[in-house]
Amino acid sequence: MRNAFEAGSGIVSNWDVMESLLDYVFIKMGVEGSNGGVDVPIVMTEAVANLPYSRKCITLLLQHANLTDIKF
């Protein structure tokens, strides 16, 4: 089983798995819009002292999913 997170740290290290996970969650939640994107605001939580690189990567993934409104 592939894991998106680094063992014991909670830091995402496998962004391909994270992208697949977000796609699955959005489909199961039924928030995929008619344009193929997400039409509702999404609130993402993150670890304390999250690395800027991690925030940048998750922001790019969410923008790739055509989110119209991202809040951290």
CHARMM-style PDB file with segment names, atoms N, HN, CA, C and O in Angstrom:
ATOM      1  N   MET     1       0.849  -1.177   0.000  1.00  0.00      PROA
ATOM      2  CA  MET     1       0.000   0.000   0.000  1.00  0.00      PROA
ATOM      3  C   MET     1       0.895   1.241   0.000  1.00  0.00      PROA
ATOM      4  O   MET     1       1.828   1.351   0.796  1.00  0.00      PROA
ATOM      5  N   ARG     2       0.598   2.152  -0.888  1.00  0.00      PROA
ATOM      6  HN  ARG     2      -0.160   2.062  -1.534  1.00  0.00      PROA
ATOM      7  CA  ARG     2       1.370   3.381  -0.965  1.00  0.00      PROA
ATOM      8  C   ARG     2       0.849   4.372   0.062  1.00  0.00      PROA
ATOM      9  O   ARG     2      -0.353   4.449   0.317  1.00  0.00      PROA
ATOM     10  N   ASN     3       1.762   5.121   0.643  1.00  0.00      PROA
ATOM     11  HN  ASN     3       2.739   5.058   0.435  1.00  0.00      PROA
ATOM     12  CA  ASN     3       1.408   6.102   1.659  1.00  0.00      PROA
ATOM     13  C   ASN     3       1.870   7.472   1.180  1.00  0.00      PROA
ATOM     14  O   ASN     3       2.987   7.611   0.681  1.00  0.00      PROA
ATOM     15  N   ALA     4       1.028   8.472   1.328  1.00  0.00      PROA
ATOM     16  HN  ALA     4       0.121   8.359   1.733  1.00  0.00      PROA
ATOM     17  CA  ALA     4       1.379   9.825   0.902  1.00  0.00      PROA
ATOM     18  C   ALA     4       2.282  10.513   1.909  1.00  0.00      PROA
ATOM     19  O   ALA     4       2.961  11.482   1.572  1.00  0.00      PROA
ATOM     20  N   PHE     5       2.295  10.019   3.147  1.00  0.00      PROA
ATOM     21  HN  PHE     5       1.743   9.231   3.420  1.00  0.00      PROA
ATOM     22  CA  PHE     5       2.986  10.718   4.222  1.00  0.00      PROA
ATOM     23  C   PHE     5       4.286  10.034   4.615  1.00  0.00      PROA
ATOM     24  O   PHE     5       4.410   8.812   4.541  1.00  0.00      PROA
ATOM     25  N   GLU     6       5.253  10.846   5.036  1.00  0.00      PROA
ATOM     26  HN  GLU     6       5.152  11.839   5.096  1.00  0.00      PROA
ATOM     27  CA  GLU     6       6.514  10.345   5.561  1.00  0.00      PROA
ATOM     28  C   GLU     6       6.228   9.699   6.917  1.00  0.00      PROA
ATOM     29  O   GLU     6       5.517  10.273   7.742  1.00  0.00      PROA
ATOM     30  N   ALA     7       6.775   8.521   7.143  1.00  0.00      PROA
ATOM     31  HN  ALA     7       7.352   8.055   6.473  1.00  0.00      PROA
ATOM     32  CA  ALA     7       6.485   7.762   8.366  1.00  0.00      PROA
ATOM     33  C   ALA     7       6.816   8.566   9.621  1.00  0.00      PROA
ATOM     34  O   ALA     7       7.939   9.037   9.795  1.00  0.00      PROA
ATOM     35  N   GLY     8       5.816   8.714  10.490  1.00  0.00      PROA
ATOM     36  HN  GLY     8       4.903   8.331  10.349  1.00  0.00      PROA
ATOM     37  CA  GLY     8       6.013   9.343  11.786  1.00  0.00      PROA
ATOM     38  C   GLY     8       6.046  10.856  11.798  1.00  0.00      PROA
ATOM     39  O   GLY     8       6.141  11.456  12.869  1.00  0.00      PROA
ATOM     40  N   SER     9       5.971  11.496  10.633  1.00  0.00      PROA
ATOM     41  HN  SER     9       5.894  11.009   9.763  1.00  0.00      PROA
ATOM     42  CA  SER     9       6.096  12.956  10.627  1.00  0.00      PROA
ATOM     43  C   SER     9       4.815  13.675  10.215  1.00  0.00      PROA
ATOM     44  O   SER     9       4.600  14.823  10.605  1.00  0.00      PROA
ATOM     45  N   GLY    10       3.971  13.023   9.439  1.00  0.00      PROA
ATOM     46  HN  GLY    10       4.146  12.091   9.122  1.00  0.00      PROA
ATOM     47  CA  GLY    10       2.768  13.680   8.942  1.00  0.00      PROA
ATOM     48  C   GLY    10       3.044  14.639   7.800  1.00  0.00      PROA
ATOM     49  O   GLY    10       2.163  15.405   7.409  1.00  0.00      PROA
ATOM     50  N   ILE    11       4.262  14.608   7.255  1.00  0.00      PROA
ATOM     51  HN  ILE    11       4.978  13.986   7.573  1.00  0.00      PROA
ATOM     52  CA  ILE    11       4.624  15.476   6.136  1.00  0.00      PROA
ATOM     53  C   ILE    11       4.420  14.697   4.844  1.00  0.00      PROA
ATOM     54  O   ILE    11       4.886  13.566   4.708  1.00  0.00      PROA
ATOM     55  N   VAL    12       3.717  15.315   3.895  1.00  0.00      PROA
ATOM     56  HN  VAL    12       3.338  16.234   4.005  1.00  0.00      PROA
ATOM     57  CA  VAL    12       3.482  14.659   2.616  1.00  0.00      PROA
ATOM     58  C   VAL    12       4.809  14.529   1.878  1.00  0.00      PROA
ATOM     59  O   VAL    12       5.543  15.504   1.719  1.00  0.00      PROA
ATOM     60  N   SER    13       5.104  13.312   1.431  1.00  0.00      PROA
ATOM     61  HN  SER    13       4.508  12.520   1.561  1.00  0.00      PROA
ATOM     62  CA  SER    13       6.341  13.090   0.679  1.00  0.00      PROA
ATOM     63  C   SER    13       6.079  12.479  -0.691  1.00  0.00      PROA
ATOM     64  O   SER    13       6.964  12.487  -1.546  1.00  0.00      PROA
ATOM     65  N   ASN    14       4.881  11.952  -0.914  1.00  0.00      PROA
ATOM     66  HN  ASN    14       4.162  11.946  -0.219  1.00  0.00      PROA
ATOM     67  CA  ASN    14       4.541  11.358  -2.202  1.00  0.00      PROA
ATOM     68  C   ASN    14       3.343  12.117  -2.766  1.00  0.00      PROA
ATOM     69  O   ASN    14       2.194  11.821  -2.440  1.00  0.00      PROA
ATOM     70  N   TRP    15       3.631  13.092  -3.614  1.00  0.00      PROA
ATOM     71  HN  TRP    15       4.565  13.331  -3.879  1.00  0.00      PROA
ATOM     72  CA  TRP    15       2.578  13.984  -4.103  1.00  0.00      PROA
ATOM     73  C   TRP    15       1.676  13.318  -5.129  1.00  0.00      PROA
ATOM     74  O   TRP    15       0.536  13.749  -5.305  1.00  0.00      PROA
ATOM     75  N   ASP    16       2.150  12.278  -5.813  1.00  0.00      PROA
ATOM     76  HN  ASP    16       3.076  11.928  -5.670  1.00  0.00      PROA
ATOM     77  CA  ASP    16       1.292  11.544  -6.738  1.00  0.00      PROA
ATOM     78  C   ASP    16       0.180  10.827  -5.981  1.00  0.00      PROA
ATOM     79  O   ASP    16      -0.972  10.825  -6.415  1.00  0.00      PROA
ATOM     80  N   VAL    17       0.526  10.223  -4.855  1.00  0.00      PROA
ATOM     81  HN  VAL    17       1.462  10.225  -4.503  1.00  0.00      PROA
ATOM     82  CA  VAL    17      -0.472   9.545  -4.024  1.00  0.00      PROA
ATOM     83  C   VAL    17      -1.437  10.572  -3.436  1.00  0.00      PROA
ATOM     84  O   VAL    17      -2.640  10.321  -3.365  1.00  0.00      PROA
ATOM     85  N   MET    18      -0.923  11.718  -3.017  1.00  0.00      PROA
ATOM     86  HN  MET    18       0.054  11.923  -3.074  1.00  0.00      PROA
ATOM     87  CA  MET    18      -1.784  12.763  -2.452  1.00  0.00      PROA
ATOM     88  C   MET    18      -2.784  13.261  -3.489  1.00  0.00      PROA
ATOM     89  O   MET    18      -3.944  13.509  -3.160  1.00  0.00      PROA
ATOM     90  N   GLU    19      -2.346  13.408  -4.734  1.00  0.00      PROA
ATOM     91  HN  GLU    19      -1.403  13.206  -5.000  1.00  0.00      PROA
ATOM     92  CA  GLU    19      -3.252  13.840  -5.800  1.00  0.00      PROA
ATOM     93  C   GLU    19      -4.352  12.804  -6.017  1.00  0.00      PROA
ATOM     94  O   GLU    19      -5.520  13.161  -6.171  1.00  0.00      PROA
ATOM     95  N   SER    20      -3.986  11.535  -6.030  1.00  0.00      PROA
ATOM     96  HN  SER    20      -3.037  11.245  -5.905  1.00  0.00      PROA
ATOM     97  CA  SER    20      -4.984  10.469  -6.180  1.00  0.00      PROA
ATOM     98  C   SER    20      -5.957  10.464  -5.010  1.00  0.00      PROA
ATOM     99  O   SER    20      -7.157  10.263  -5.197  1.00  0.00      PROA
ATOM    100  N   LEU    21      -5.445  10.682  -3.811  1.00  0.00      PROA
ATOM    101  HN  LEU    21      -4.470  10.844  -3.659  1.00  0.00      PROA
ATOM    102  CA  LEU    21      -6.283  10.726  -2.615  1.00  0.00      PROA
ATOM    103  C   LEU    21      -7.290  11.872  -2.697  1.00  0.00      PROA
ATOM    104  O   LEU    21      -8.469  11.681  -2.398  1.00  0.00      PROA
ATOM    105  N   LEU    22      -6.838  13.050  -3.095  1.00  0.00      PROA
ATOM    106  HN  LEU    22      -5.880  13.204  -3.338  1.00  0.00      PROA
ATOM    107  CA  LEU    22      -7.753  14.190  -3.209  1.00  0.00      PROA
ATOM    108  C   LEU    22      -8.795  13.961  -4.298  1.00  0.00      PROA
ATOM    109  O   LEU    22      -9.964  14.300  -4.112  1.00  0.00      PROA
ATOM    110  N   ASP    23      -8.392  13.393  -5.427  1.00  0.00      PROA
ATOM    111  HN  ASP    23      -7.443  13.118  -5.578  1.00  0.00      PROA
ATOM    112  CA  ASP    23      -9.358  13.069  -6.486  1.00  0.00      PROA
ATOM    113  C   ASP    23     -10.433  12.125  -5.961  1.00  0.00      PROA
ATOM    114  O   ASP    23     -11.620  12.339  -6.207  1.00  0.00      PROA
ATOM    115  N   TYR    24     -10.028  11.089  -5.244  1.00  0.00      PROA
ATOM    116  HN  TYR    24      -9.064  10.915  -5.044  1.00  0.00      PROA
ATOM    117  CA  TYR    24     -10.961  10.113  -4.686  1.00  0.00      PROA
ATOM    118  C   TYR    24     -11.927  10.785  -3.697  1.00  0.00      PROA
ATOM    119  O   TYR    24     -13.136  10.556  -3.736  1.00  0.00      PROA
ATOM    120  N   VAL    25     -11.366  11.613  -2.816  1.00  0.00      PROA
ATOM    121  HN  VAL    25     -10.384  11.799  -2.785  1.00  0.00      PROA
ATOM    122  CA  VAL    25     -12.199  12.277  -1.798  1.00  0.00      PROA
ATOM    123  C   VAL    25     -13.218  13.199  -2.459  1.00  0.00      PROA
ATOM    124  O   VAL    25     -14.389  13.195  -2.080  1.00  0.00      PROA
ATOM    125  N   PHE    26     -12.790  13.986  -3.439  1.00  0.00      PROA
ATOM    126  HN  PHE    26     -11.839  13.990  -3.747  1.00  0.00      PROA
ATOM    127  CA  PHE    26     -13.715  14.905  -4.102  1.00  0.00      PROA
ATOM    128  C   PHE    26     -14.826  14.152  -4.827  1.00  0.00      PROA
ATOM    129  O   PHE    26     -15.979  14.582  -4.809  1.00  0.00      PROA
ATOM    130  N   ILE    27     -14.489  13.036  -5.463  1.00  0.00      PROA
ATOM    131  HN  ILE    27     -13.553  12.686  -5.478  1.00  0.00      PROA
ATOM    132  CA  ILE    27     -15.510  12.238  -6.155  1.00  0.00      PROA
ATOM    133  C   ILE    27     -16.488  11.641  -5.145  1.00  0.00      PROA
ATOM    134  O   ILE    27     -17.700  11.705  -5.354  1.00  0.00      PROA
ATOM    135  N   LYS    28     -15.980  11.060  -4.051  1.00  0.00      PROA
ATOM    136  HN  LYS    28     -14.995  11.008  -3.882  1.00  0.00      PROA
ATOM    137  CA  LYS    28     -16.848  10.434  -3.046  1.00  0.00      PROA
ATOM    138  C   LYS    28     -17.725  11.458  -2.340  1.00  0.00      PROA
ATOM    139  O   LYS    28     -18.859  11.155  -1.968  1.00  0.00      PROA
ATOM    140  N   MET    29     -17.201  12.681  -2.152  1.00  0.00      PROA
ATOM    141  HN  MET    29     -16.280  12.927  -2.454  1.00  0.00      PROA
ATOM    142  CA  MET    29     -17.994  13.726  -1.503  1.00  0.00      PROA
ATOM    143  C   MET    29     -19.008  14.344  -2.464  1.00  0.00      PROA
ATOM    144  O   MET    29     -19.918  15.056  -2.041  1.00  0.00      PROA
ATOM    145  N   GLY    30     -18.848  14.069  -3.747  1.00  0.00      PROA
ATOM    146  HN  GLY    30     -18.108  13.490  -4.090  1.00  0.00      PROA
ATOM    147  CA  GLY    30     -19.775  14.602  -4.734  1.00  0.00      PROA
ATOM    148  C   GLY    30     -19.596  16.092  -4.967  1.00  0.00      PROA
ATOM    149  O   GLY    30     -20.559  16.785  -5.297  1.00  0.00      PROA
ATOM    150  N   VAL    31     -18.379  16.596  -4.802  1.00  0.00      PROA
ATOM    151  HN  VAL    31     -17.597  16.034  -4.534  1.00  0.00      PROA
ATOM    152  CA  VAL    31     -18.166  18.033  -4.983  1.00  0.00      PROA
ATOM    153  C   VAL    31     -17.548  18.368  -6.335  1.00  0.00      PROA
ATOM    154  O   VAL    31     -17.194  19.519  -6.588  1.00  0.00      PROA
ATOM    155  N   GLU    32     -17.418  17.372  -7.201  1.00  0.00      PROA
ATOM    156  HN  GLU    32     -17.706  16.437  -6.996  1.00  0.00      PROA
ATOM    157  CA  GLU    32     -16.886  17.641  -8.528  1.00  0.00      PROA
ATOM    158  C   GLU    32     -17.950  18.358  -9.338  1.00  0.00      PROA
ATOM    159  O   GLU    32     -19.057  17.850  -9.513  1.00  0.00      PROA
ATOM    160  N   GLY    33     -17.612  19.531  -9.827  1.00  0.00      PROA
ATOM    161  HN  GLY    33     -16.712  19.943  -9.685  1.00  0.00      PROA
ATOM    162  CA  GLY    33     -18.578  20.366 -10.535  1.00  0.00      PROA
ATOM    163  C   GLY    33     -18.762  19.973 -11.987  1.00  0.00      PROA
ATOM    164  O   GLY    33     -18.113  19.052 -12.484  1.00  0.00      PROA
ATOM    165  N   SER    34     -19.652  20.681 -12.658  1.00  0.00      PROA
ATOM    166  HN  SER    34     -20.179  21.429 -12.254  1.00  0.00      PROA
ATOM    167  CA  SER    34     -19.961  20.379 -14.050  1.00  0.00      PROA
ATOM    168  C   SER    34     -18.795  20.685 -14.985  1.00  0.00      PROA
ATOM    169  O   SER    34     -18.692  20.100 -16.063  1.00  0.00      PROA
ATOM    170  N   ASN    35     -17.910  21.609 -14.571  1.00  0.00      PROA
ATOM    171  HN  ASN    35     -17.994  22.084 -13.695  1.00  0.00      PROA
ATOM    172  CA  ASN    35     -16.758  21.962 -15.408  1.00  0.00      PROA
ATOM    173  C   ASN    35     -15.548  21.074 -15.114  1.00  0.00      PROA
ATOM    174  O   ASN    35     -14.454  21.341 -15.613  1.00  0.00      PROA
ATOM    175  N   GLY    36     -15.729  20.034 -14.319  1.00  0.00      PROA
ATOM    176  HN  GLY    36     -16.617  19.817 -13.914  1.00  0.00      PROA
ATOM    177  CA  GLY    36     -14.630  19.149 -13.971  1.00  0.00      PROA
ATOM    178  C   GLY    36     -13.847  19.626 -12.768  1.00  0.00      PROA
ATOM    179  O   GLY    36     -12.917  18.949 -12.330  1.00  0.00      PROA
ATOM    180  N   GLY    37     -14.204  20.778 -12.224  1.00  0.00      PROA
ATOM    181  HN  GLY    37     -14.960  21.328 -12.580  1.00  0.00      PROA
ATOM    182  CA  GLY    37     -13.517  21.323 -11.054  1.00  0.00      PROA
ATOM    183  C   GLY    37     -14.401  21.222  -9.823  1.00  0.00      PROA
ATOM    184  O   GLY    37     -15.453  20.584  -9.853  1.00  0.00      PROA
ATOM    185  N   VAL    38     -13.973  21.844  -8.755  1.00  0.00      PROA
ATOM    186  HN  VAL    38     -13.118  22.362  -8.731  1.00  0.00      PROA
ATOM    187  CA  VAL    38     -14.714  21.852  -7.495  1.00  0.00      PROA
ATOM    188  C   VAL    38     -15.351  23.226  -7.354  1.00  0.00      PROA
ATOM    189  O   VAL    38     -14.655  24.241  -7.321  1.00  0.00      PROA
ATOM    190  N   ASP    39     -16.686  23.255  -7.271  1.00  0.00      PROA
ATOM    191  HN  ASP    39     -17.252  22.431  -7.298  1.00  0.00      PROA
ATOM    192  CA  ASP    39     -17.421  24.517  -7.263  1.00  0.00      PROA
ATOM    193  C   ASP    39     -17.738  25.053  -5.868  1.00  0.00      PROA
ATOM    194  O   ASP    39     -18.360  26.108  -5.746  1.00  0.00      PROA
ATOM    195  N   VAL    40     -17.329  24.359  -4.832  1.00  0.00      PROA
ATOM    196  HN  VAL    40     -16.824  23.502  -4.931  1.00  0.00      PROA
ATOM    197  CA  VAL    40     -17.606  24.794  -3.465  1.00  0.00      PROA
ATOM    198  C   VAL    40     -16.301  25.137  -2.765  1.00  0.00      PROA
ATOM    199  O   VAL    40     -15.260  24.577  -3.108  1.00  0.00      PROA
ATOM    200  N   PRO    41     -16.329  26.052  -1.782  1.00  0.00      PROA
ATOM    201  CA  PRO    41     -15.095  26.358  -1.044  1.00  0.00      PROA
ATOM    202  C   PRO    41     -14.610  25.143  -0.255  1.00  0.00      PROA
ATOM    203  O   PRO    41     -15.413  24.385   0.290  1.00  0.00      PROA
ATOM    204  N   ILE    42     -13.312  24.969  -0.199  1.00  0.00      PROA
ATOM    205  HN  ILE    42     -12.660  25.584  -0.641  1.00  0.00      PROA
ATOM    206  CA  ILE    42     -12.695  23.871   0.535  1.00  0.00      PROA
ATOM    207  C   ILE    42     -11.784  24.466   1.603  1.00  0.00      PROA
ATOM    208  O   ILE    42     -10.982  25.354   1.313  1.00  0.00      PROA
ATOM    209  N   VAL    43     -11.906  23.980   2.837  1.00  0.00      PROA
ATOM    210  HN  VAL    43     -12.557  23.259   3.072  1.00  0.00      PROA
ATOM    211  CA  VAL    43     -11.021  24.410   3.921  1.00  0.00      PROA
ATOM    212  C   VAL    43     -10.041  23.282   4.174  1.00  0.00      PROA
ATOM    213  O   VAL    43     -10.443  22.150   4.443  1.00  0.00      PROA
ATOM    214  N   MET    44      -8.744  23.592   4.088  1.00  0.00      PROA
ATOM    215  HN  MET    44      -8.418  24.512   3.870  1.00  0.00      PROA
ATOM    216  CA  MET    44      -7.690  22.599   4.325  1.00  0.00      PROA
ATOM    217  C   MET    44      -6.989  22.944   5.630  1.00  0.00      PROA
ATOM    218  O   MET    44      -6.651  24.103   5.871  1.00  0.00      PROA
ATOM    219  N   THR    45      -6.773  21.948   6.461  1.00  0.00      PROA
ATOM    220  HN  THR    45      -7.047  21.007   6.264  1.00  0.00      PROA
ATOM    221  CA  THR    45      -5.960  22.158   7.660  1.00  0.00      PROA
ATOM    222  C   THR    45      -4.565  21.629   7.375  1.00  0.00      PROA
ATOM    223  O   THR    45      -4.377  20.801   6.484  1.00  0.00      PROA
ATOM    224  N   GLU    46      -3.600  22.104   8.125  1.00  0.00      PROA
ATOM    225  HN  GLU    46      -3.753  22.776   8.849  1.00  0.00      PROA
ATOM    226  CA  GLU    46      -2.238  21.658   7.914  1.00  0.00      PROA
ATOM    227  C   GLU    46      -1.533  21.544   9.255  1.00  0.00      PROA
ATOM    228  O   GLU    46      -1.983  22.078  10.269  1.00  0.00      PROA
ATOM    229  N   ALA    47      -0.424  20.838   9.229  1.00  0.00      PROA
ATOM    230  HN  ALA    47      -0.058  20.404   8.405  1.00  0.00      PROA
ATOM    231  CA  ALA    47       0.352  20.647  10.448  1.00  0.00      PROA
ATOM    232  C   ALA    47       0.944  21.967  10.929  1.00  0.00      PROA
ATOM    233  O   ALA    47       1.194  22.873  10.134  1.00  0.00      PROA
ATOM    234  N   VAL    48       1.163  22.064  12.230  1.00  0.00      PROA
ATOM    235  HN  VAL    48       0.960  21.328  12.875  1.00  0.00      PROA
ATOM    236  CA  VAL    48       1.826  23.234  12.792  1.00  0.00      PROA
ATOM    237  C   VAL    48       3.231  23.310  12.198  1.00  0.00      PROA
ATOM    238  O   VAL    48       3.898  22.287  12.046  1.00  0.00      PROA
ATOM    239  N   ALA    49       3.674  24.503  11.866  1.00  0.00      PROA
ATOM    240  HN  ALA    49       3.132  25.334  11.989  1.00  0.00      PROA
ATOM    241  CA  ALA    49       5.003  24.731  11.282  1.00  0.00      PROA
ATOM    242  C   ALA    49       5.180  23.956   9.974  1.00  0.00      PROA
ATOM    243  O   ALA    49       6.245  23.398   9.707  1.00  0.00      PROA
ATOM    244  N   ASN    50       4.118  23.931   9.168  1.00  0.00      PROA
ATOM    245  HN  ASN    50       3.253  24.384   9.385  1.00  0.00      PROA
ATOM    246  CA  ASN    50       4.190  23.264   7.878  1.00  0.00      PROA
ATOM    247  C   ASN    50       5.253  23.922   7.009  1.00  0.00      PROA
ATOM    248  O   ASN    50       5.405  25.144   7.025  1.00  0.00      PROA
ATOM    249  N   LEU    51       5.974  23.131   6.269  1.00  0.00      PROA
ATOM    250  HN  LEU    51       5.851  22.138   6.256  1.00  0.00      PROA
ATOM    251  CA  LEU    51       7.026  23.655   5.407  1.00  0.00      PROA
ATOM    252  C   LEU    51       6.427  24.437   4.239  1.00  0.00      PROA
ATOM    253  O   LEU    51       5.405  24.028   3.688  1.00  0.00      PROA
ATOM    254  N   PRO    52       7.049  25.559   3.851  1.00  0.00      PROA
ATOM    255  CA  PRO    52       6.541  26.332   2.711  1.00  0.00      PROA
ATOM    256  C   PRO    52       6.445  25.494   1.434  1.00  0.00      PROA
ATOM    257  O   PRO    52       5.525  25.682   0.639  1.00  0.00      PROA
ATOM    258  N   TYR    53       7.383  24.579   1.235  1.00  0.00      PROA
ATOM    259  HN  TYR    53       8.132  24.427   1.881  1.00  0.00      PROA
ATOM    260  CA  TYR    53       7.339  23.716   0.054  1.00  0.00      PROA
ATOM    261  C   TYR    53       6.072  22.861   0.054  1.00  0.00      PROA
ATOM    262  O   TYR    53       5.443  22.688  -0.990  1.00  0.00      PROA
ATOM    263  N   SER    54       5.699  22.330   1.207  1.00  0.00      PROA
ATOM    264  HN  SER    54       6.211  22.471   2.055  1.00  0.00      PROA
ATOM    265  CA  SER    54       4.494  21.501   1.299  1.00  0.00      PROA
ATOM    266  C   SER    54       3.254  22.314   0.996  1.00  0.00      PROA
ATOM    267  O   SER    54       2.363  21.844   0.288  1.00  0.00      PROA
ATOM    268  N   ARG    55       3.181  23.532   1.524  1.00  0.00      PROA
ATOM    269  HN  ARG    55       3.904  23.913   2.100  1.00  0.00      PROA
ATOM    270  CA  ARG    55       2.020  24.384   1.258  1.00  0.00      PROA
ATOM    271  C   ARG    55       1.955  24.721  -0.231  1.00  0.00      PROA
ATOM    272  O   ARG    55       0.873  24.724  -0.817  1.00  0.00      PROA
ATOM    273  N   LYS    56       3.097  25.004  -0.842  1.00  0.00      PROA
ATOM    274  HN  LYS    56       3.977  25.002  -0.366  1.00  0.00      PROA
ATOM    275  CA  LYS    56       3.131  25.325  -2.267  1.00  0.00      PROA
ATOM    276  C   LYS    56       2.626  24.144  -3.091  1.00  0.00      PROA
ATOM    277  O   LYS    56       1.835  24.325  -4.016  1.00  0.00      PROA
ATOM    278  N   CYS    57       3.079  22.940  -2.763  1.00  0.00      PROA
ATOM    279  HN  CYS    57       3.722  22.792  -2.011  1.00  0.00      PROA
ATOM    280  CA  CYS    57       2.669  21.752  -3.507  1.00  0.00      PROA
ATOM    281  C   CYS    57       1.181  21.470  -3.365  1.00  0.00      PROA
ATOM    282  O   CYS    57       0.516  21.158  -4.352  1.00  0.00      PROA
ATOM    283  N   ILE    58       0.652  21.575  -2.157  1.00  0.00      PROA
ATOM    284  HN  ILE    58       1.192  21.828  -1.354  1.00  0.00      PROA
ATOM    285  CA  ILE    58      -0.783  21.314  -1.971  1.00  0.00      PROA
ATOM    286  C   ILE    58      -1.615  22.387  -2.665  1.00  0.00      PROA
ATOM    287  O   ILE    58      -2.682  22.094  -3.203  1.00  0.00      PROA
ATOM    288  N   THR    59      -1.130  23.631  -2.655  1.00  0.00      PROA
ATOM    289  HN  THR    59      -0.263  23.869  -2.217  1.00  0.00      PROA
ATOM    290  CA  THR    59      -1.836  24.702  -3.359  1.00  0.00      PROA
ATOM    291  C   THR    59      -1.874  24.412  -4.856  1.00  0.00      PROA
ATOM    292  O   THR    59      -2.913  24.595  -5.491  1.00  0.00      PROA
ATOM    293  N   LEU    60      -0.761  23.965  -5.427  1.00  0.00      PROA
ATOM    294  HN  LEU    60       0.083  23.817  -4.911  1.00  0.00      PROA
ATOM    295  CA  LEU    60      -0.731  23.624  -6.850  1.00  0.00      PROA
ATOM    296  C   LEU    60      -1.670  22.464  -7.163  1.00  0.00      PROA
ATOM    297  O   LEU    60      -2.352  22.479  -8.187  1.00  0.00      PROA
ATOM    298  N   LEU    61      -1.710  21.459  -6.289  1.00  0.00      PROA
ATOM    299  HN  LEU    61      -1.156  21.447  -5.456  1.00  0.00      PROA
ATOM    300  CA  LEU    61      -2.632  20.333  -6.502  1.00  0.00      PROA
ATOM    301  C   LEU    61      -4.085  20.799  -6.488  1.00  0.00      PROA
ATOM    302  O   LEU    61      -4.892  20.378  -7.317  1.00  0.00      PROA
ATOM    303  N   LEU    62      -4.406  21.668  -5.542  1.00  0.00      PROA
ATOM    304  HN  LEU    62      -3.751  22.011  -4.868  1.00  0.00      PROA
ATOM    305  CA  LEU    62      -5.782  22.144  -5.441  1.00  0.00      PROA
ATOM    306  C   LEU    62      -6.142  23.037  -6.623  1.00  0.00      PROA
ATOM    307  O   LEU    62      -7.275  22.996  -7.102  1.00  0.00      PROA
ATOM    308  N   GLN    63      -5.205  23.834  -7.094  1.00  0.00      PROA
ATOM    309  HN  GLN    63      -4.285  23.868  -6.704  1.00  0.00      PROA
ATOM    310  CA  GLN    63      -5.460  24.654  -8.279  1.00  0.00      PROA
ATOM    311  C   GLN    63      -5.621  23.772  -9.508  1.00  0.00      PROA
ATOM    312  O   GLN    63      -6.421  24.080 -10.391  1.00  0.00      PROA
ATOM    313  N   HSD    64      -4.870  22.683  -9.573  1.00  0.00      PROA
ATOM    314  HN  HSD    64      -4.220  22.433  -8.855  1.00  0.00      PROA
ATOM    315  CA  HSD    64      -4.988  21.735 -10.672  1.00  0.00      PROA
ATOM    316  C   HSD    64      -6.386  21.098 -10.690  1.00  0.00      PROA
ATOM    317  O   HSD    64      -6.890  20.721 -11.748  1.00  0.00      PROA
ATOM    318  N   ALA    65      -6.993  20.985  -9.522  1.00  0.00      PROA
ATOM    319  HN  ALA    65      -6.583  21.291  -8.663  1.00  0.00      PROA
ATOM    320  CA  ALA    65      -8.349  20.436  -9.410  1.00  0.00      PROA
ATOM    321  C   ALA    65      -9.402  21.501  -9.703  1.00  0.00      PROA
ATOM    322  O   ALA    65     -10.596  21.255  -9.530  1.00  0.00      PROA
ATOM    323  N   ASN    66      -8.969  22.680 -10.147  1.00  0.00      PROA
ATOM    324  HN  ASN    66      -7.999  22.880 -10.289  1.00  0.00      PROA
ATOM    325  CA  ASN    66      -9.866  23.797 -10.512  1.00  0.00      PROA
ATOM    326  C   ASN    66     -10.703  24.286  -9.334  1.00  0.00      PROA
ATOM    327  O   ASN    66     -11.879  24.609  -9.498  1.00  0.00      PROA
ATOM    328  N   LEU    67     -10.103  24.341  -8.158  1.00  0.00      PROA
ATOM    329  HN  LEU    67      -9.147  24.078  -8.025  1.00  0.00      PROA
ATOM    330  CA  LEU    67     -10.811  24.904  -7.014  1.00  0.00      PROA
ATOM    331  C   LEU    67     -10.952  26.407  -7.224  1.00  0.00      PROA
ATOM    332  O   LEU    67     -10.024  27.071  -7.685  1.00  0.00      PROA
ATOM    333  N   THR    68     -12.103  26.924  -6.884  1.00  0.00      PROA
ATOM    334  HN  THR    68     -12.857  26.384  -6.509  1.00  0.00      PROA
ATOM    335  CA  THR    68     -12.327  28.356  -7.054  1.00  0.00      PROA
ATOM    336  C   THR    68     -11.974  29.138  -5.806  1.00  0.00      PROA
ATOM    337  O   THR    68     -11.737  30.343  -5.881  1.00  0.00      PROA
ATOM    338  N   ASP    69     -11.933  28.470  -4.651  1.00  0.00      PROA
ATOM    339  HN  ASP    69     -12.126  27.491  -4.591  1.00  0.00      PROA
ATOM    340  CA  ASP    69     -11.680  29.169  -3.388  1.00  0.00      PROA
ATOM    341  C   ASP    69     -10.910  28.232  -2.447  1.00  0.00      PROA
ATOM    342  O   ASP    69     -11.423  27.186  -2.051  1.00  0.00      PROA
ATOM    343  N   ILE    70      -9.667  28.618  -2.091  1.00  0.00      PROA
ATOM    344  HN  ILE    70      -9.250  29.468  -2.413  1.00  0.00      PROA
ATOM    345  CA  ILE    70      -8.817  27.805  -1.215  1.00  0.00      PROA
ATOM    346  C   ILE    70      -8.535  28.579   0.049  1.00  0.00      PROA
ATOM    347  O   ILE    70      -8.115  29.734  -0.017  1.00  0.00      PROA
ATOM    348  N   LYS    71      -8.757  27.969   1.203  1.00  0.00      PROA
ATOM    349  HN  LYS    71      -9.098  27.031   1.257  1.00  0.00      PROA
ATOM    350  CA  LYS    71      -8.463  28.590   2.504  1.00  0.00      PROA
ATOM    351  C   LYS    71      -7.625  27.617   3.315  1.00  0.00      PROA
ATOM    352  O   LYS    71      -7.892  26.416   3.335  1.00  0.00      PROA
ATOM    353  N   PHE    72      -6.600  28.152   3.990  1.00  0.00      PROA
ATOM    354  HN  PHE    72      -6.383  29.128   3.974  1.00  0.00      PROA
ATOM    355  CA  PHE    72      -5.764  27.348   4.889  1.00  0.00      PROA
ATOM    356  C   PHE    72      -5.969  27.810   6.311  1.00  0.00      PROA
ATOM    357  OT1 PHE    72      -5.359  27.266   7.231  1.00  0.00      PROA
TER     358      PHE     72
END
